[in-house]
C-alpha cells in the first residue's frame, strides 16, 4: 500500500491586540461567526465550540446567496490556554495553531495538512484570507 506524502501549509498574521482578547475572539462562537469567512460574499451563520481536549467544534460556512455551504468542524486534541490549539478535522487532517504575544501584539500561526482536492496555493489563500478577516475583526473590536 502506497502512502501519500502530507503537505503542511502555514499561514500567519500579527494582530495588534493583547493575547487574552485574541484568544477570546478566536475561540468564542459569537466572535467566530463574525470573521470565519474567506470573502465578503460568504459568512458563518453559526458556530459551536467546546474548547477542551476531546471537545468538538463546528461552524457553518456558506455563500450569502445560499448557493453553497458546508459545516467545518473537528475534535480538539490539545488545548493550552492562551498558547496552543491542536485539532483533527472531520476528514482526519490535523491543524495546529500557536499564539505568541509581546505586549499588545499577538502572533497567530496556523499550520494544517492540505487536502487533496484543491491546489495548495488555493488552500493557503483561503485560510490566509480567513486569518486576515480575524485580524481585521479583532483589531476593530471593543
C-alpha positions in Angstrom: 0.0 0.0 0.0 1.4 3.3 -1.1 1.5 6.2 1.4 0.7 9.7 0.2 3.1 12.5 1.3 1.4 15.0 3.5 1.8 18.7 2.6 1.7 21.1 5.5 0.5 24.7 4.8 1.2 27.5 7.2 -0.5 30.9 7.4 0.2 33.6 10.0 -0.6 37.1 11.0 0.3 39.6 13.6 -2.8 41.0 15.5 -2.5 44.4 17.2 -4.3 43.2 20.3 -3.4 41.6 23.6 -3.2 37.8 23.8 -6.3 37.4 26.0 -8.5 39.3 23.6 -7.1 37.4 20.6 -7.7 34.1 22.3 -11.3 35.0 23.2 -12.1 36.3 19.7 -10.6 33.1 18.2 -12.5 30.7 20.4 -15.9 32.2 21.3 -18.7 31.4 18.9 -20.2 34.9 19.0 -16.9 36.2 17.6 -16.2 33.2 15.3 -19.3 34.0 13.3 -18.0 37.5 12.6 -14.7 36.6 11.0 -14.9 33.0 9.8 -15.2 33.5 6.0 -12.7 33.9 3.2 -14.6 36.5 1.2 -17.3 39.1 1.7 -19.9 37.0 -0.2 -19.6 34.2 2.4 -20.5 34.1 6.1 -20.7 31.8 9.1 -24.3 32.0 10.4 -23.5 29.8 13.5 -20.6 28.3 15.4 -20.3 25.9 18.3 -17.2 25.3 20.4 -16.3 23.0 23.3 -12.7 24.1 23.8 -11.1 21.2 25.6 -9.2 18.1 24.6 -11.8 15.7 23.3 -14.3 18.6 22.8 -15.7 19.3 19.4 -16.3 22.4 17.3 -18.3 23.2 14.2 -19.1 26.3 12.2 -21.3 26.7 9.2 -19.7 28.3 6.2 -21.9 29.3 3.4 -22.4 31.7 0.5 -24.6 34.6 1.4 -26.8 33.9 -1.6 -27.4 30.4 -0.3 -25.9 28.7 -3.4 -23.4 26.6 -1.4 -22.4 25.8 2.1 -20.7 23.3 4.4 -20.0 22.5 8.0 -16.4 22.9 9.1 -15.5 21.1 12.3 -13.5 18.6 14.2 -12.3 17.4 17.6 -9.6 19.1 19.8 -6.5 17.0 20.5 -4.7 19.6 22.7 -5.6 22.9 24.2 -3.1 25.0 26.2 -4.8 28.3 27.3 -3.5 31.4 25.5 -0.8 29.3 23.8 -1.7 26.4 21.6 -4.7 24.6 20.0 -4.4 21.3 18.0 -7.4 19.6 16.4 -8.3 16.9 13.9 -10.8 17.8 11.2 -13.7 15.6 10.3 -11.7 14.2 7.3 -8.7 13.3 9.6 -6.4 16.2 8.7 -4.5 17.8 11.6 -4.4 21.5 12.4 -2.0 23.3 14.9 -2.4 26.9 16.0 0.1 28.8 18.2 -0.4 32.1 19.8 2.6 34.1 20.9 2.4 37.6 22.5 4.6 40.5 23.1 2.8 43.3 24.8 -0.3 44.3 22.9 0.8 42.3 19.8 -0.1 38.7 19.3 1.2 36.4 16.5 -1.2 33.7 15.3 0.4 30.9 13.3 -1.8 28.2 11.9 -0.4 25.0 10.2 -2.7 22.5 8.5 -2.5 19.4 6.4 -3.5 20.1 2.9 -6.5 18.3 1.4 -6.0 16.5 -2.0 -8.9 18.1 -4.0 -7.8 21.8 -4.3 -4.4 23.2 -5.3 -2.2 24.0 -2.3 -2.0 27.7 -3.3 -5.8 28.0 -3.3 -6.0 26.4 0.2 -3.3 28.7 1.5 -5.0 31.8 0.1 -8.3 30.7 1.6 -7.0 30.1 5.1 -4.9 33.3 4.9 -8.0 35.3 3.9 -9.9 33.9 6.9 -6.9 34.8 9.2 -6.8 38.3 7.7 -10.5 38.7 8.4 -9.8 37.6 12.0 -7.1 40.2 12.3 -9.4 43.0 11.0 -12.3 42.0 13.2 -10.2 41.6 16.3 -8.4 44.9 15.9 -11.7 46.7 15.3 -13.4 45.1 18.3 -14.1 46.8 21.6 
